[in-house]
Amino acid sequence: MSKPPPAPPSLQVLRQEIDAIDEQVHRLLMARGDIIDRLIQVKHTQEVGSAFRPAREADMMRRLVERHRGILPLDTVESIWRVIISTFTYVQAPFSVHADISLGEPAMRDSARFHFGFTVPYVSHFSAPAAVDAVAQSKGDLALVSATSSRTPWWMALEADGAPKIIARLPFVERADHPAALPVFVVSRVADSAMVTEVEMWSVRVSGWNAEIARALSPLAEIVAVPDTAFDGAALLVSAAAPTGLEKIKSAMIKAGASVRSSALVGSHATRYTVPPNGATKS
């Protein structure tokens, strides 16, 4: 006679296993905090300003997405990790998030809370230039501004040497029904060695800009355009794949009839992950 299958564990046993895992997670977080405390002493981060490391954060999020499995939703894991990263960054060197709410506050606030939690102070501004200026006046604060539209060419303030730069584009993981789906650029002042340069951000001024040229460029790059009456054209914020993407975009502009009057690098960010409906990730 075959043996009967073993009885499933009781609810009490399963709950004890969950409690043990919760305790391990908490202990690991406290251990992480101990390491950060030692890191502060080694780097003297409190004195030198921003502790942001965009390249390291992008690598951490990429590895998180690649190893994730099981029933826990990816957006929950992403949010947990974003809060852990941001909170420990805040512990190293306190900073505030300055959000441009000129295009609507609820979605921008959701993005800020999803990616930076509730420990990091949140400051709202009624224009992108105001949010960027607040960052320019700070040691290590950051600004969140729309990545898809704008009423003013706020990015021109990032052209000067020593000015803050675009360091990230959120959400890093894009998928249907993302709880913080608003596309935003993160602007801050960080060390060049800490930047991730997979996608370069360029401030470009053109004359002869029109809807037909915009349509011709749409397959090549994401572009935010604001009318520039001084040149009878437009001020553009162009996302270009490094290192040769901008030259291809300039050539396409000229071929379509526009004249490029100036260009300046105003930041960079990581390539985004896209999660299609079937759950497989791609960059």
N, C-alpha and C positions, 0 to 999 in steps of 0.2 A: 504494500500500500504506500502511495506517495504521501509525503508529509504535507500537512496543511501549510499554506503560506503564512509567514510571520505576521503577527498582529501589527497594525500600524501604530506608531507612537501616540501616546495620549496628548491631549491639548496641553496638559501641564508640562510634559516633557518638552514639547515644541516651544512653549513660551519661555521655559528656562533657557533653551538654546538661544532664543532671540535676546533675552536679557543679558546673556553672556557676551553675545556679539555687540550689543549696545555698549556694554562696559568697555569692551576692547576698542571700539571706535572712539569713545570718549578719552580713554587713556592714550590712544595714538594722537589725538588732537592736542592733548596736553603735552605730549612728548614733542610734537611739532612746534608748539609754543616755546618749549625750553630751547629748542634749536634756534628759533628766531631770536630769542633773547640773547643767545651767544653770538648770533650773527650781528645784532645791533652793536654789541660791544666790539666786535672785530672791525666792522665797517664804519662805526660812528655815524650811522645813517641819520640819526636825529639832527646832526649838524650840517649834513651836506644836501638835504632836500629830498627830492623824489626818489622813491624806492621802486618805481615801475620798471619792469623788465618785459616789454612787449614780446620779444622773441621767445623768451622762456615761457611766458604765459601761453603763447600760441602753440608751442611744442607740448606743453602739458595738456591743453585742451584737445589737441590732435590725438595724443596717445589715449586719452580718456575715451574719445569716440571710437577709436579702433578696437579697444579691448572690451567695450561694453556689451553685455548680453543679458538675457533674462527678462523678467516681467516688469522690472522697475523702469518707468518711462525715461527716455534719454534726457528730456528737458528737465526732469527732476534732478538727475545726476549732474547735468550741466549747471543748474542753478546752485546746487550744494557746493560744487567745486568753485564756482565763481565767487560765492560768498566767502569760502575758506581763503581763497587766494587774496581777495580784496581786503578782508578783515586783517589778515596777517601783514599785508602791505601797509595798511593803516597803522598797525601796531608799530611797524618799523619807522614810519614817517607819516604822521597824521596829515590828511588831505581832505578836501571837500570836492563834491561833484557839482559843477555849475551847469545847469540844464537850460537850453534854449526852448522855451515853451510857446514861441510865437506861432507855431503851426499846430498847437494843441497840447495841453498838459497831460491828460491821462495816459496816453501811450508813452510819452517821454518818461513820466514818473515810473511806469511799469518797467521800462527798460533799465532805468537807474537802479531800482530796487532789486530786479532780477539779477543784474550783473554785479552790483556792489553792496547789496544788503541794506540793513537798517542802521548799522554802526557808523558807517561813513556819512557825514553830514551832507544833506541835499539842499542846494540853493537854486531857486528858479530865477530866470531872467526873461525879459520880454523881447529879446532879440539875440541873434547869433553873435553879432559884434560885442554885445555886452558880456556874454558868457566867455568869449575868447579873451576879451580885455581883462576880465577877472583872473583868468589863468595866467595871463602875461604879467600881472602884478603880484603873483604868488610864487612860492618856492616850488611847490609840487602838486598843486591842484590840477584838476582836469575838467574839460568842458565836453558836453554832449550836444552835438548839433545834427540836424537832418542830413542824411547822406543822399537824398534823392531830389530835394528842392530847396530853394532859398529865395528870400526877397532882396538880399544884398550879397555882394561878393566878399563875404567875411574872410575868406581864405587869403585874400591879398595881404592881410595883416600878418600872415605867417611867412611871407617871403623874405623878410630881413634876417640877417645872421643873428643868432641868439634868440630869435622869436620862438614861441612854442610851435610844435608841428603836429600833424595828424599822425597818431601812433597806432590806431586800431580802427576796425570797422566792426560794429556789432549788429546783430548777433553773429558770433563766430560760426555757430552751427545753424544753418538755415533749413527749415522744414515746414510743411503745412501745419497750421494751427499752433505755431510757436507762441508761447504765452507772452513773449516780449519781442514781437516780430518787427517792430519799427526799425528800419535801417538808420543807424547813426554812426557818425564819426566821433572818435575820441581824440581830443586835442590836449596835449600836455607838453612839458619840457623834460625830456629824458636824455641820457647819454647816447651818443651815436652808436656806441658798441652794443647798446641794449635794444636797438631798433630791429624790426624784421622788415625786409625790403623786397618781399615777393611781388607786391603791387606798389608802384610808385604813384604819388599824388602830385599833380602839376597844376599850377596856376597859369593859365594861358589867356592872353588877350588876342582877339581876332577882329578883323574888320570884314564886312561883307557877310556876316552871319545871317542865316535864314533857316526856315523849317526844313527846306530840302537838304541843306548841308547836315543838319541835325539827324535827319533820317539816314543819310549816307554813312554817318559815323556810328550809329547805334549798334551795328554788329561788332564794332571794333572795341568800344570802350563805354563805360558808364560816365556820363557827363552831366554836371549841373551847370546850367547856363543862366546868366543874369544880364539883361540889356546893359550895354555900355555906350551911352550917348556920346561920350567924348571921342570915341573912335567909330561911331556909326556902326557898331558891331556888338560884341558880347564879351563878358568876362566869364571864363570857363574854369571849372574844377574838373580835371580829367584824371580818371583812374587808368593807368597804363601798366601792363605787365612788364616787369623789369627783365633785362636792362634796355631793350630796344623798342619797347612798345610805343613810346612817345614819337619816335621818328616815323613810324608807320602811320600814326594818327595825323601828324603834321602833313605828311605826303597826301593823305586822303583829303584833308581839309583844302590844301592847295588845288588838288585835282578837281574838287567840287566847286572851286571858285572863291574860297576865303583866303585872306592874307593873315599870316601869323605875325603879330607885332611884338610879342614878348612871351617868354615862358620861364617859370621858376619852380624849382622843386619845393614843395611845402609839406612833405611827409611821406609816409609809406605804411603799409599794413600787411598782414598775412593773407594768403589765399583762403577764401572761406570754404567750409564744408557744406555741401548740400545733401540733405537726406530726402530721397524720393519716397513716394508712398509705400514702396516695398521694404523700406527700412535700411537698405544698403547705402553706405555713405560714399560720397565722391567729392573730390576737391576741384 
